[in-house]
Amino acid sequence: MSCLYSFQTNSDRVSNYTKYQGSLNFNGILFPVQLKDIPKFESLNPHISVNVISPDPENKGYTIDYLSPERHRSHHVNLLLLYNTESQHYV
């Protein structure tokens, strides 16, 4: 949401974005959103494209997990996928 709607102050507060909660289409996508579902999200939301990278500790860098073919869209989101053996989280 922070990519779509910007606030001059307190942009880190979830309360700023709650009124936009239903503005994205997640039909048929389960939470937590899996990498395999990002193309479906992009097709349901034709104004948004998404890239996902994650840490690659073996090579001391990052891995591209998903690279959107839809780079021409009006809103582009770059996500960092953090994970451990128990959970994962996009930031």
Distance bins in CASP14 RR format, pairs under 12 A and 6 or more apart:
PFRMAT RR
TARGET T0000
AUTHOR 0000-0000-0000
RMODE 2
METHOD distances of the structure
MODEL  1
1 7 0 0 0 0 0 1 0 0 0 0 0
1 11 0 0 0 0 0 1 0 0 0 0 0
1 12 0 0 0 0 0 1 0 0 0 0 0
1 13 0 0 0 0 0 1 0 0 0 0 0
1 14 0 0 0 0 1 0 0 0 0 0 0
1 15 0 0 0 0 0 1 0 0 0 0 0
1 16 0 0 0 0 1 0 0 0 0 0 0
1 17 1 0 1 0 0 0 0 0 0 0 0
1 18 0 0 0 0 1 0 0 0 0 0 0
1 19 0 0 0 0 1 0 0 0 0 0 0
1 20 1 0 1 0 0 0 0 0 0 0 0
1 21 0 0 0 0 1 0 0 0 0 0 0
1 22 0 0 0 0 1 0 0 0 0 0 0
1 23 1 0 0 1 0 0 0 0 0 0 0
1 24 1 0 0 1 0 0 0 0 0 0 0
1 48 0 0 0 0 0 1 0 0 0 0 0
1 75 0 0 0 0 0 1 0 0 0 0 0
1 77 0 0 0 0 1 0 0 0 0 0 0
2 10 0 0 0 0 0 1 0 0 0 0 0
2 11 1 0 0 1 0 0 0 0 0 0 0
2 12 0 0 0 0 1 0 0 0 0 0 0
2 13 0 0 0 0 0 1 0 0 0 0 0
2 14 0 0 0 0 0 1 0 0 0 0 0
2 16 0 0 0 0 1 0 0 0 0 0 0
2 17 1 0 0 1 0 0 0 0 0 0 0
2 20 0 0 0 0 0 1 0 0 0 0 0
2 75 0 0 0 0 0 1 0 0 0 0 0
2 77 0 0 0 0 1 0 0 0 0 0 0
2 78 0 0 0 0 0 1 0 0 0 0 0
2 79 0 0 0 0 0 1 0 0 0 0 0
2 91 0 0 0 0 0 1 0 0 0 0 0
3 11 0 0 0 0 0 1 0 0 0 0 0
3 17 0 0 0 0 0 1 0 0 0 0 0
3 20 0 0 0 0 0 1 0 0 0 0 0
3 23 0 0 0 0 0 1 0 0 0 0 0
3 24 0 0 0 0 0 1 0 0 0 0 0
3 45 0 0 0 0 0 1 0 0 0 0 0
3 47 0 0 0 0 0 1 0 0 0 0 0
3 48 1 0 0 1 0 0 0 0 0 0 0
3 49 0 0 0 0 0 1 0 0 0 0 0
3 50 0 0 0 0 1 0 0 0 0 0 0
3 51 0 0 0 0 0 1 0 0 0 0 0
3 73 0 0 0 0 0 1 0 0 0 0 0
3 74 0 0 0 0 0 1 0 0 0 0 0
3 75 1 0 1 0 0 0 0 0 0 0 0
3 76 1 0 0 1 0 0 0 0 0 0 0
3 77 1 0 1 0 0 0 0 0 0 0 0
3 78 0 0 0 0 1 0 0 0 0 0 0
3 79 0 0 0 0 1 0 0 0 0 0 0
3 90 0 0 0 0 0 1 0 0 0 0 0
4 16 0 0 0 0 0 1 0 0 0 0 0
4 17 0 0 0 0 1 0 0 0 0 0 0
4 20 1 0 0 1 0 0 0 0 0 0 0
4 21 0 0 0 0 0 1 0 0 0 0 0
4 22 0 0 0 0 0 1 0 0 0 0 0
4 23 1 0 0 1 0 0 0 0 0 0 0
4 24 0 0 0 0 1 0 0 0 0 0 0
4 45 0 0 0 0 1 0 0 0 0 0 0
4 47 0 0 0 0 1 0 0 0 0 0 0
4 48 1 0 0 1 0 0 0 0 0 0 0
4 73 0 0 0 0 0 1 0 0 0 0 0
4 74 0 0 0 0 1 0 0 0 0 0 0
4 75 1 0 1 0 0 0 0 0 0 0 0
4 76 0 0 0 0 0 1 0 0 0 0 0
4 77 0 0 0 0 1 0 0 0 0 0 0
5 11 0 0 0 0 1 0 0 0 0 0 0
5 16 1 0 0 1 0 0 0 0 0 0 0
5 17 1 0 0 1 0 0 0 0 0 0 0
5 18 0 0 0 0 0 1 0 0 0 0 0
5 19 0 0 0 0 1 0 0 0 0 0 0
5 20 1 0 1 0 0 0 0 0 0 0 0
5 21 0 0 0 0 0 1 0 0 0 0 0
5 23 0 0 0 0 1 0 0 0 0 0 0
5 24 0 0 0 0 0 1 0 0 0 0 0
5 75 0 0 0 0 0 1 0 0 0 0 0
6 12 0 0 0 0 0 1 0 0 0 0 0
6 16 0 0 0 0 1 0 0 0 0 0 0
6 17 0 0 0 0 0 1 0 0 0 0 0
6 20 0 0 0 0 0 1 0 0 0 0 0
6 75 0 0 0 0 0 1 0 0 0 0 0
7 13 0 0 0 0 1 0 0 0 0 0 0
7 14 0 0 0 0 0 1 0 0 0 0 0
7 15 0 0 0 0 0 1 0 0 0 0 0
7 16 1 0 1 0 0 0 0 0 0 0 0
7 17 0 0 0 0 1 0 0 0 0 0 0
7 19 0 0 0 0 0 1 0 0 0 0 0
7 20 0 0 0 0 0 1 0 0 0 0 0
8 16 0 0 0 0 0 1 0 0 0 0 0
9 16 0 0 0 0 1 0 0 0 0 0 0
10 16 1 0 0 1 0 0 0 0 0 0 0
10 17 0 0 0 0 0 1 0 0 0 0 0
11 17 0 0 0 0 1 0 0 0 0 0 0
12 91 0 0 0 0 0 1 0 0 0 0 0
14 20 0 0 0 0 0 1 0 0 0 0 0
14 21 0 0 0 0 1 0 0 0 0 0 0
15 21 0 0 0 0 0 1 0 0 0 0 0
17 23 0 0 0 0 1 0 0 0 0 0 0
17 24 0 0 0 0 0 1 0 0 0 0 0
22 45 0 0 0 0 0 1 0 0 0 0 0
23 44 0 0 0 0 0 1 0 0 0 0 0
23 45 0 0 0 0 1 0 0 0 0 0 0
23 47 0 0 0 0 0 1 0 0 0 0 0
23 48 0 0 0 0 0 1 0 0 0 0 0
23 75 0 0 0 0 0 1 0 0 0 0 0
24 33 0 0 0 0 0 1 0 0 0 0 0
24 41 1 0 0 1 0 0 0 0 0 0 0
24 42 0 0 0 0 0 1 0 0 0 0 0
24 44 0 0 0 0 1 0 0 0 0 0 0
24 45 1 0 1 0 0 0 0 0 0 0 0
24 46 0 0 0 0 0 1 0 0 0 0 0
24 47 0 0 0 0 1 0 0 0 0 0 0
24 48 1 0 0 1 0 0 0 0 0 0 0
24 50 0 0 0 0 0 1 0 0 0 0 0
24 75 0 0 0 0 0 1 0 0 0 0 0
24 77 0 0 0 0 0 1 0 0 0 0 0
25 40 0 0 0 0 1 0 0 0 0 0 0
25 41 1 0 0 1 0 0 0 0 0 0 0
25 42 0 0 0 0 0 1 0 0 0 0 0
25 43 0 0 0 0 1 0 0 0 0 0 0
25 44 1 0 1 0 0 0 0 0 0 0 0
25 45 1 0 1 0 0 0 0 0 0 0 0
25 46 0 0 0 0 1 0 0 0 0 0 0
25 47 0 0 0 0 0 1 0 0 0 0 0
25 48 0 0 0 0 1 0 0 0 0 0 0
26 32 0 0 0 0 0 1 0 0 0 0 0
26 33 1 0 0 1 0 0 0 0 0 0 0
26 37 0 0 0 0 1 0 0 0 0 0 0
26 38 0 0 0 0 0 1 0 0 0 0 0
26 40 0 0 0 0 1 0 0 0 0 0 0
26 41 1 0 0 1 0 0 0 0 0 0 0
26 42 0 0 0 0 0 1 0 0 0 0 0
26 43 0 0 0 0 0 1 0 0 0 0 0
26 44 1 0 0 1 0 0 0 0 0 0 0
26 45 0 0 0 0 1 0 0 0 0 0 0
26 48 0 0 0 0 0 1 0 0 0 0 0
27 37 0 0 0 0 0 1 0 0 0 0 0
27 40 0 0 0 0 1 0 0 0 0 0 0
27 41 0 0 0 0 1 0 0 0 0 0 0
27 43 0 0 0 0 0 1 0 0 0 0 0
27 44 1 0 0 1 0 0 0 0 0 0 0
27 45 0 0 0 0 0 1 0 0 0 0 0
28 34 0 0 0 0 0 1 0 0 0 0 0
28 37 0 0 0 0 1 0 0 0 0 0 0
28 40 1 0 0 1 0 0 0 0 0 0 0
28 41 0 0 0 0 1 0 0 0 0 0 0
28 43 0 0 0 0 0 1 0 0 0 0 0
28 44 0 0 0 0 1 0 0 0 0 0 0
29 35 0 0 0 0 0 1 0 0 0 0 0
29 36 0 0 0 0 0 1 0 0 0 0 0
29 37 1 0 1 0 0 0 0 0 0 0 0
29 38 0 0 0 0 1 0 0 0 0 0 0
29 39 0 0 0 0 0 1 0 0 0 0 0
29 40 1 0 0 1 0 0 0 0 0 0 0
29 41 1 0 0 1 0 0 0 0 0 0 0
29 42 0 0 0 0 0 1 0 0 0 0 0
29 43 0 0 0 0 0 1 0 0 0 0 0
29 44 1 0 0 1 0 0 0 0 0 0 0
29 45 0 0 0 0 0 1 0 0 0 0 0
30 36 0 0 0 0 0 1 0 0 0 0 0
30 37 1 0 0 1 0 0 0 0 0 0 0
30 40 0 0 0 0 0 1 0 0 0 0 0
30 41 0 0 0 0 0 1 0 0 0 0 0
31 37 0 0 0 0 1 0 0 0 0 0 0
31 41 0 0 0 0 0 1 0 0 0 0 0
31 88 0 0 0 0 0 1 0 0 0 0 0
31 89 0 0 0 0 0 1 0 0 0 0 0
31 90 0 0 0 0 0 1 0 0 0 0 0
32 81 0 0 0 0 0 1 0 0 0 0 0
32 83 0 0 0 0 0 1 0 0 0 0 0
32 87 0 0 0 0 1 0 0 0 0 0 0
32 88 1 0 0 1 0 0 0 0 0 0 0
32 89 1 0 0 1 0 0 0 0 0 0 0
32 90 0 0 0 0 1 0 0 0 0 0 0
33 39 0 0 0 0 0 1 0 0 0 0 0
33 40 0 0 0 0 1 0 0 0 0 0 0
33 41 1 0 0 1 0 0 0 0 0 0 0
33 42 0 0 0 0 0 1 0 0 0 0 0
33 44 0 0 0 0 0 1 0 0 0 0 0
33 50 0 0 0 0 1 0 0 0 0 0 0
33 52 0 0 0 0 0 1 0 0 0 0 0
33 66 0 0 0 0 0 1 0 0 0 0 0
33 77 0 0 0 0 0 1 0 0 0 0 0
33 79 0 0 0 0 1 0 0 0 0 0 0
33 81 0 0 0 0 0 1 0 0 0 0 0
33 88 0 0 0 0 1 0 0 0 0 0 0
33 89 0 0 0 0 0 1 0 0 0 0 0
33 90 1 0 0 1 0 0 0 0 0 0 0
34 40 0 0 0 0 1 0 0 0 0 0 0
34 41 0 0 0 0 0 1 0 0 0 0 0
34 52 0 0 0 0 0 1 0 0 0 0 0
34 65 0 0 0 0 0 1 0 0 0 0 0
34 66 0 0 0 0 0 1 0 0 0 0 0
34 81 0 0 0 0 0 1 0 0 0 0 0
34 83 0 0 0 0 0 1 0 0 0 0 0
34 88 0 0 0 0 1 0 0 0 0 0 0
34 90 0 0 0 0 0 1 0 0 0 0 0
35 41 0 0 0 0 0 1 0 0 0 0 0
35 50 0 0 0 0 1 0 0 0 0 0 0
35 51 0 0 0 0 0 1 0 0 0 0 0
35 52 1 0 0 1 0 0 0 0 0 0 0
35 53 0 0 0 0 0 1 0 0 0 0 0
35 54 0 0 0 0 1 0 0 0 0 0 0
35 63 0 0 0 0 0 1 0 0 0 0 0
35 64 0 0 0 0 0 1 0 0 0 0 0
35 65 1 0 1 0 0 0 0 0 0 0 0
35 66 1 0 1 0 0 0 0 0 0 0 0
35 67 0 0 0 0 0 1 0 0 0 0 0
35 68 0 0 0 0 0 1 0 0 0 0 0
35 79 0 0 0 0 1 0 0 0 0 0 0
35 81 1 0 0 1 0 0 0 0 0 0 0
35 83 0 0 0 0 0 1 0 0 0 0 0
35 88 0 0 0 0 1 0 0 0 0 0 0
35 90 0 0 0 0 1 0 0 0 0 0 0
36 52 0 0 0 0 0 1 0 0 0 0 0
36 65 0 0 0 0 0 1 0 0 0 0 0
36 66 0 0 0 0 1 0 0 0 0 0 0
37 43 0 0 0 0 0 1 0 0 0 0 0
37 44 0 0 0 0 1 0 0 0 0 0 0
37 45 0 0 0 0 0 1 0 0 0 0 0
37 50 0 0 0 0 0 1 0 0 0 0 0
37 52 0 0 0 0 0 1 0 0 0 0 0
37 66 0 0 0 0 0 1 0 0 0 0 0
37 90 0 0 0 0 0 1 0 0 0 0 0
38 44 0 0 0 0 0 1 0 0 0 0 0
38 45 0 0 0 0 0 1 0 0 0 0 0
38 48 0 0 0 0 0 1 0 0 0 0 0
38 49 0 0 0 0 1 0 0 0 0 0 0
38 50 1 0 1 0 0 0 0 0 0 0 0
38 51 0 0 0 0 1 0 0 0 0 0 0
38 52 1 0 0 1 0 0 0 0 0 0 0
38 65 0 0 0 0 1 0 0 0 0 0 0
38 66 1 0 1 0 0 0 0 0 0 0 0
38 67 0 0 0 0 0 1 0 0 0 0 0
38 68 1 0 0 1 0 0 0 0 0 0 0
38 69 0 0 0 0 0 1 0 0 0 0 0
38 70 0 0 0 0 0 1 0 0 0 0 0
38 77 0 0 0 0 1 0 0 0 0 0 0
38 79 0 0 0 0 1 0 0 0 0 0 0
38 81 0 0 0 0 0 1 0 0 0 0 0
38 90 0 0 0 0 1 0 0 0 0 0 0
39 45 0 0 0 0 0 1 0 0 0 0 0
39 48 0 0 0 0 0 1 0 0 0 0 0
39 49 0 0 0 0 0 1 0 0 0 0 0
39 50 0 0 0 0 1 0 0 0 0 0 0
39 52 0 0 0 0 0 1 0 0 0 0 0
39 66 0 0 0 0 1 0 0 0 0 0 0
39 67 0 0 0 0 0 1 0 0 0 0 0
39 68 0 0 0 0 1 0 0 0 0 0 0
39 69 0 0 0 0 1 0 0 0 0 0 0
39 70 0 0 0 0 1 0 0 0 0 0 0
40 50 0 0 0 0 0 1 0 0 0 0 0
40 66 0 0 0 0 0 1 0 0 0 0 0
41 47 0 0 0 0 0 1 0 0 0 0 0
41 48 1 0 0 1 0 0 0 0 0 0 0
41 49 0 0 0 0 1 0 0 0 0 0 0
41 50 1 0 0 1 0 0 0 0 0 0 0
41 52 0 0 0 0 0 1 0 0 0 0 0
41 66 0 0 0 0 0 1 0 0 0 0 0
41 68 0 0 0 0 0 1 0 0 0 0 0
41 70 0 0 0 0 0 1 0 0 0 0 0
41 77 0 0 0 0 1 0 0 0 0 0 0
41 79 0 0 0 0 0 1 0 0 0 0 0
41 90 0 0 0 0 0 1 0 0 0 0 0
42 48 1 0 0 1 0 0 0 0 0 0 0
42 49 1 0 0 1 0 0 0 0 0 0 0
42 50 1 0 0 1 0 0 0 0 0 0 0
42 51 0 0 0 0 0 1 0 0 0 0 0
42 52 0 0 0 0 0 1 0 0 0 0 0
42 66 0 0 0 0 1 0 0 0 0 0 0
42 67 0 0 0 0 0 1 0 0 0 0 0
42 68 1 0 0 1 0 0 0 0 0 0 0
42 69 0 0 0 0 1 0 0 0 0 0 0
42 70 1 0 1 0 0 0 0 0 0 0 0
42 71 0 0 0 0 0 1 0 0 0 0 0
42 72 0 0 0 0 0 1 0 0 0 0 0
42 73 0 0 0 0 1 0 0 0 0 0 0
42 75 0 0 0 0 0 1 0 0 0 0 0
42 76 0 0 0 0 0 1 0 0 0 0 0
42 77 0 0 0 0 1 0 0 0 0 0 0
43 49 0 0 0 0 0 1 0 0 0 0 0
43 50 0 0 0 0 0 1 0 0 0 0 0
43 68 0 0 0 0 0 1 0 0 0 0 0
43 69 0 0 0 0 0 1 0 0 0 0 0
43 70 0 0 0 0 1 0 0 0 0 0 0
43 73 0 0 0 0 0 1 0 0 0 0 0
44 50 0 0 0 0 0 1 0 0 0 0 0
45 68 0 0 0 0 0 1 0 0 0 0 0
45 70 0 0 0 0 0 1 0 0 0 0 0
45 73 0 0 0 0 1 0 0 0 0 0 0
45 74 0 0 0 0 0 1 0 0 0 0 0
45 75 0 0 0 0 1 0 0 0 0 0 0
45 76 0 0 0 0 0 1 0 0 0 0 0
45 77 0 0 0 0 0 1 0 0 0 0 0
46 70 0 0 0 0 1 0 0 0 0 0 0
46 72 0 0 0 0 0 1 0 0 0 0 0
46 73 1 0 0 1 0 0 0 0 0 0 0
46 74 0 0 0 0 1 0 0 0 0 0 0
46 75 0 0 0 0 0 1 0 0 0 0 0
47 70 0 0 0 0 1 0 0 0 0 0 0
47 72 0 0 0 0 0 1 0 0 0 0 0
47 73 1 0 1 0 0 0 0 0 0 0 0
47 74 1 0 1 0 0 0 0 0 0 0 0
47 75 1 0 1 0 0 0 0 0 0 0 0
47 76 0 0 0 0 1 0 0 0 0 0 0
47 77 0 0 0 0 0 1 0 0 0 0 0
48 68 0 0 0 0 1 0 0 0 0 0 0
48 70 0 0 0 0 1 0 0 0 0 0 0
48 71 0 0 0 0 0 1 0 0 0 0 0
48 72 0 0 0 0 0 1 0 0 0 0 0
48 73 1 0 0 1 0 0 0 0 0 0 0
48 74 0 0 0 0 1 0 0 0 0 0 0
48 75 1 0 1 0 0 0 0 0 0 0 0
48 76 1 0 0 1 0 0 0 0 0 0 0
48 77 1 0 0 1 0 0 0 0 0 0 0
48 78 0 0 0 0 0 1 0 0 0 0 0
48 79 0 0 0 0 0 1 0 0 0 0 0
49 66 0 0 0 0 0 1 0 0 0 0 0
49 67 0 0 0 0 1 0 0 0 0 0 0
49 68 1 0 1 0 0 0 0 0 0 0 0
49 69 0 0 0 0 1 0 0 0 0 0 0
49 70 1 0 1 0 0 0 0 0 0 0 0
49 71 1 0 0 1 0 0 0 0 0 0 0
49 72 1 0 0 1 0 0 0 0 0 0 0
49 73 1 0 1 0 0 0 0 0 0 0 0
49 74 0 0 0 0 1 0 0 0 0 0 0
49 75 1 0 0 1 0 0 0 0 0 0 0
49 76 1 0 1 0 0 0 0 0 0 0 0
49 77 1 0 0 1 0 0 0 0 0 0 0
49 78 0 0 0 0 1 0 0 0 0 0 0
49 79 0 0 0 0 0 1 0 0 0 0 0
50 64 0 0 0 0 0 1 0 0 0 0 0
50 65 0 0 0 0 0 1 0 0 0 0 0
50 66 1 0 0 1 0 0 0 0 0 0 0
50 67 0 0 0 0 1 0 0 0 0 0 0
50 68 1 0 1 0 0 0 0 0 0 0 0
50 69 0 0 0 0 0 1 0 0 0 0 0
50 70 0 0 0 0 1 0 0 0 0 0 0
50 71 0 0 0 0 0 1 0 0 0 0 0
50 73 0 0 0 0 1 0 0 0 0 0 0
50 75 0 0 0 0 1 0 0 0 0 0 0
50 76 1 0 0 1 0 0 0 0 0 0 0
50 77 1 0 1 0 0 0 0 0 0 0 0
50 78 1 0 0 1 0 0 0 0 0 0 0
50 79 1 0 0 1 0 0 0 0 0 0 0
50 80 0 0 0 0 0 1 0 0 0 0 0
50 81 0 0 0 0 0 1 0 0 0 0 0
50 90 0 0 0 0 1 0 0 0 0 0 0
51 62 0 0 0 0 0 1 0 0 0 0 0
51 63 0 0 0 0 0 1 0 0 0 0 0
51 64 1 0 0 1 0 0 0 0 0 0 0
51 65 0 0 0 0 1 0 0 0 0 0 0
51 66 1 0 0 1 0 0 0 0 0 0 0
51 67 1 0 1 0 0 0 0 0 0 0 0
51 68 1 0 1 0 0 0 0 0 0 0 0
51 69 0 0 0 0 0 1 0 0 0 0 0
51 70 0 0 0 0 0 1 0 0 0 0 0
51 71 0 0 0 0 1 0 0 0 0 0 0
51 73 0 0 0 0 0 1 0 0 0 0 0
51 76 1 0 0 1 0 0 0 0 0 0 0
51 77 1 0 0 1 0 0 0 0 0 0 0
51 78 1 0 1 0 0 0 0 0 0 0 0
51 79 1 0 0 1 0 0 0 0 0 0 0
51 80 0 0 0 0 1 0 0 0 0 0 0
51 81 0 0 0 0 0 1 0 0 0 0 0
51 90 0 0 0 0 0 1 0 0 0 0 0
52 62 0 0 0 0 0 1 0 0 0 0 0
52 63 0 0 0 0 1 0 0 0 0 0 0
52 64 1 0 0 1 0 0 0 0 0 0 0
52 65 1 0 1 0 0 0 0 0 0 0 0
52 66 1 0 1 0 0 0 0 0 0 0 0
52 67 0 0 0 0 1 0 0 0 0 0 0
52 68 0 0 0 0 1 0 0 0 0 0 0
52 77 0 0 0 0 1 0 0 0 0 0 0
52 78 1 0 0 1 0 0 0 0 0 0 0
52 79 1 0 1 0 0 0 0 0 0 0 0
52 80 1 0 0 1 0 0 0 0 0 0 0
52 81 1 0 1 0 0 0 0 0 0 0 0
52 82 0 0 0 0 0 1 0 0 0 0 0
52 83 0 0 0 0 0 1 0 0 0 0 0
52 88 0 0 0 0 0 1 0 0 0 0 0
52 89 0 0 0 0 0 1 0 0 0 0 0
52 90 1 0 0 1 0 0 0 0 0 0 0
52 91 0 0 0 0 0 1 0 0 0 0 0
53 61 0 0 0 0 1 0 0 0 0 0 0
53 62 1 0 1 0 0 0 0 0 0 0 0
53 63 1 0 0 1 0 0 0 0 0 0 0
53 64 1 0 1 0 0 0 0 0 0 0 0
53 65 1 0 0 1 0 0 0 0 0 0 0
53 66 0 0 0 0 1 0 0 0 0 0 0
53 67 0 0 0 0 1 0 0 0 0 0 0
53 68 0 0 0 0 0 1 0 0 0 0 0
53 77 0 0 0 0 0 1 0 0 0 0 0
53 78 1 0 0 1 0 0 0 0 0 0 0
53 79 1 0 0 1 0 0 0 0 0 0 0
53 80 1 0 1 0 0 0 0 0 0 0 0
53 81 1 0 0 1 0 0 0 0 0 0 0
53 82 0 0 0 0 0 1 0 0 0 0 0
53 90 0 0 0 0 0 1 0 0 0 0 0
53 91 0 0 0 0 0 1 0 0 0 0 0
54 61 0 0 0 0 1 0 0 0 0 0 0
54 62 1 0 0 1 0 0 0 0 0 0 0
54 63 1 0 1 0 0 0 0 0 0 0 0
54 64 0 0 0 0 1 0 0 0 0 0 0
54 65 1 0 1 0 0 0 0 0 0 0 0
54 66 0 0 0 0 1 0 0 0 0 0 0
54 78 0 0 0 0 0 1 0 0 0 0 0
54 79 0 0 0 0 1 0 0 0 0 0 0
54 80 1 0 0 1 0 0 0 0 0 0 0
54 81 1 0 1 0 0 0 0 0 0 0 0
54 82 1 0 0 1 0 0 0 0 0 0 0
54 83 1 0 0 1 0 0 0 0 0 0 0
54 84 0 0 0 0 0 1 0 0 0 0 0
54 88 0 0 0 0 1 0 0 0 0 0 0
54 89 0 0 0 0 0 1 0 0 0 0 0
54 90 0 0 0 0 1 0 0 0 0 0 0
54 91 0 0 0 0 0 1 0 0 0 0 0
55 61 1 0 0 1 0 0 0 0 0 0 0
55 62 1 0 0 1 0 0 0 0 0 0 0
55 63 1 0 0 1 0 0 0 0 0 0 0
55 64 0 0 0 0 0 1 0 0 0 0 0
55 65 0 0 0 0 0 1 0 0 0 0 0
55 80 1 0 0 1 0 0 0 0 0 0 0
55 81 0 0 0 0 1 0 0 0 0 0 0
55 82 1 0 0 1 0 0 0 0 0 0 0
55 83 0 0 0 0 1 0 0 0 0 0 0
55 84 0 0 0 0 0 1 0 0 0 0 0
55 88 0 0 0 0 0 1 0 0 0 0 0
55 91 0 0 0 0 0 1 0 0 0 0 0
56 62 1 0 1 0 0 0 0 0 0 0 0
56 63 1 0 1 0 0 0 0 0 0 0 0
56 64 0 0 0 0 1 0 0 0 0 0 0
56 65 0 0 0 0 0 1 0 0 0 0 0
56 80 0 0 0 0 0 1 0 0 0 0 0
56 81 0 0 0 0 0 1 0 0 0 0 0
56 83 0 0 0 0 0 1 0 0 0 0 0
57 63 0 0 0 0 0 1 0 0 0 0 0
57 82 0 0 0 0 0 1 0 0 0 0 0
57 83 0 0 0 0 0 1 0 0 0 0 0
57 84 0 0 0 0 0 1 0 0 0 0 0
61 80 0 0 0 0 0 1 0 0 0 0 0
62 78 0 0 0 0 0 1 0 0 0 0 0
62 79 0 0 0 0 0 1 0 0 0 0 0
62 80 0 0 0 0 1 0 0 0 0 0 0
62 81 0 0 0 0 1 0 0 0 0 0 0
62 82 0 0 0 0 0 1 0 0 0 0 0
63 80 0 0 0 0 0 1 0 0 0 0 0
63 81 0 0 0 0 1 0 0 0 0 0 0
63 83 0 0 0 0 0 1 0 0 0 0 0
64 78 0 0 0 0 0 1 0 0 0 0 0
64 79 0 0 0 0 0 1 0 0 0 0 0
64 80 0 0 0 0 0 1 0 0 0 0 0
64 81 0 0 0 0 0 1 0 0 0 0 0
65 78 0 0 0 0 0 1 0 0 0 0 0
65 79 0 0 0 0 1 0 0 0 0 0 0
65 80 0 0 0 0 1 0 0 0 0 0 0
65 81 1 0 1 0 0 0 0 0 0 0 0
65 82 0 0 0 0 0 1 0 0 0 0 0
65 83 0 0 0 0 0 1 0 0 0 0 0
65 88 0 0 0 0 0 1 0 0 0 0 0
65 90 0 0 0 0 0 1 0 0 0 0 0
66 77 0 0 0 0 0 1 0 0 0 0 0
66 78 0 0 0 0 0 1 0 0 0 0 0
66 79 0 0 0 0 1 0 0 0 0 0 0
66 80 0 0 0 0 0 1 0 0 0 0 0
66 81 0 0 0 0 1 0 0 0 0 0 0
66 90 0 0 0 0 0 1 0 0 0 0 0
67 76 0 0 0 0 0 1 0 0 0 0 0
67 78 0 0 0 0 0 1 0 0 0 0 0
67 79 0 0 0 0 0 1 0 0 0 0 0
68 75 0 0 0 0 0 1 0 0 0 0 0
68 76 1 0 0 1 0 0 0 0 0 0 0
68 77 0 0 0 0 1 0 0 0 0 0 0
68 78 0 0 0 0 1 0 0 0 0 0 0
68 79 0 0 0 0 0 1 0 0 0 0 0
70 76 0 0 0 0 1 0 0 0 0 0 0
70 77 0 0 0 0 0 1 0 0 0 0 0
71 77 0 0 0 0 0 1 0 0 0 0 0
71 78 0 0 0 0 0 1 0 0 0 0 0
77 90 0 0 0 0 1 0 0 0 0 0 0
77 91 0 0 0 0 0 1 0 0 0 0 0
78 90 0 0 0 0 0 1 0 0 0 0 0
78 91 0 0 0 0 0 1 0 0 0 0 0
79 88 0 0 0 0 0 1 0 0 0 0 0
79 89 0 0 0 0 1 0 0 0 0 0 0
79 90 1 0 1 0 0 0 0 0 0 0 0
79 91 1 0 0 1 0 0 0 0 0 0 0
80 88 0 0 0 0 0 1 0 0 0 0 0
80 89 0 0 0 0 1 0 0 0 0 0 0
80 90 1 0 0 1 0 0 0 0 0 0 0
80 91 1 0 1 0 0 0 0 0 0 0 0
81 87 0 0 0 0 0 1 0 0 0 0 0
81 88 1 0 0 1 0 0 0 0 0 0 0
81 89 1 0 0 1 0 0 0 0 0 0 0
81 90 1 0 1 0 0 0 0 0 0 0 0
81 91 0 0 0 0 1 0 0 0 0 0 0
82 88 1 0 0 1 0 0 0 0 0 0 0
82 89 1 0 1 0 0 0 0 0 0 0 0
82 90 1 0 0 1 0 0 0 0 0 0 0
82 91 1 0 0 1 0 0 0 0 0 0 0
83 89 1 0 0 1 0 0 0 0 0 0 0
83 90 0 0 0 0 1 0 0 0 0 0 0
83 91 0 0 0 0 0 1 0 0 0 0 0
END
